[in-house]
Amino acid sequence: MASCTIAPRRDPVRWRVLSMTPSFQDNIKSTGQLASGAAWAGTAPWCNGRCNSGELQVAVASEGSPDLIISTSPFGSDCLFGSKALCTTQYSSCTLSSTTLQIQCSSTAAGPGGFYSTYKLTGCSWVNPGPLCASSSTRAVAVRTTAFKTTPWDYSGPLLLDANVEVSCCA
């Protein structure tokens, strides 16, 4: 699992999450709101992913870390050069919507980190999960994480994370 940088709001120390259990991807998939009907185009390591004529491009990514971009289609190997495109014929239009999702983790374990403090987060689950797309006529086809941040935390008790995400909402 790739690392995510988490910067506490009231603490200048940088954090690096080594693992989250269940994973961020599993938490999103568990909501049942992520729609199928799209596939990644482009083959690693020289990806050059492009949608075919008649396909709609939903997202573009060069690495498929499950903490960075999430879809029901497997990403495969990361690109050394270029990027892959998430393509669909099932939808005719997509819009990008930004939202903040909250995750609470019941346990943290610190590790060595140098510049970063490293943590393994366990017992993670959504706090008040709502719809990923604002309109009931659209479906979430891809979710891209743009930032993780902690809410003010005194280093004891559950950790509450804000995950800033961009959702590809398609109709």
Buried (B, 14 or more C-beta within 10 A) or exposed (E): EEBBEBEBEEEEEBBBBBBBEBBBBEBBBEBEBBBEBBBBBBBBEEBEBBBEEEBBBBBBBBBBBBBBBBBBBEBEEBBEEBBBBBBBEBBEEBEEBEBEBBBBBEEBEEEEBEEBBBBBBBBBEBEEBEBBBEEEEBBBBBBBBEEBBBEEBEEEEEBBBBBBBBBBBBE
